[in-house]
Amino acid sequence: MTVKPGKARLVRMHSFFFILSFLFLLAAVPAHSQRGTLGIDLGETTDKFGSLSSQTAGEVRAYGQYSLLQANKDGFPNIVIGGEVDAPTDTNNHAKEYAVFGGPIFPVGNFSAGFYAEIRKIDLPTAVEDNQNLVRFNMELLEIPVVLKYKFGPDRHAFIEVQGEPEFTPRFRSAAASQAGILHPNFDYGYTVRGSLGYNFGKWFLRGTYQLRSFQFTNNPNNPAGLYNWRSNAVTGGIGLNF
């Protein structure tokens, strides 16, 4: 079914007002019962594939998490679930990403540590070299990021958070029917590191984030001209809501 442009705009407007109303509703939740966060970051990402020139574009990251169970004095951790979406403004040269995660976080005073089991889907852009198109396979990954957070300053309002993990062999998914019978690249190694610095104002918070990611694949005919080898740097900042 085709959605007409006018109807599509109406749907987007309704969605926007629904989200706005939801955020104001959450803002009314008393601070003592806050168990989760919602936020949006804006910034830019720079991506380099193989020997191609680096490309930079705007980046939008929407994210949220919620504590299903909260830590207690018996040493039981917070059990957290959440997800995020990374959407570049230029999908011809940059990857789109979707992730859901969950895991235990152990708070100890100003410090907390834990890990997530995370499923991430990465839609890689088509490569163009010498007027030839390479439709890359999309990737699905199981990630186990270690999460460290430290609160400091007056009333512990400032915070720094670090996440990092080695990447495991992706599960490759065909992005187009033209890939039928084509072998996917052979994974070599990869890693992702992310650091955030922010300040909590009670119901609202601000944060800035830097992320570095690298994927390397074996140089063979399944990875022509190394066009699957990918290194990205993203710098974002934005506002979030505690609820």
Helices and strands as residue ranges (DSSP letters): H 5-27, G 31-33, E 36-49, E 55-69, E 78-88, E 96-108, E 111-115, E 117-123, E 127-129, E 132-134, E 138-143, E 146-152, G 154-156, E 158-166, E 171-173, G 177-179, E 187-200, E 204-217, G 224-226, E 230-242
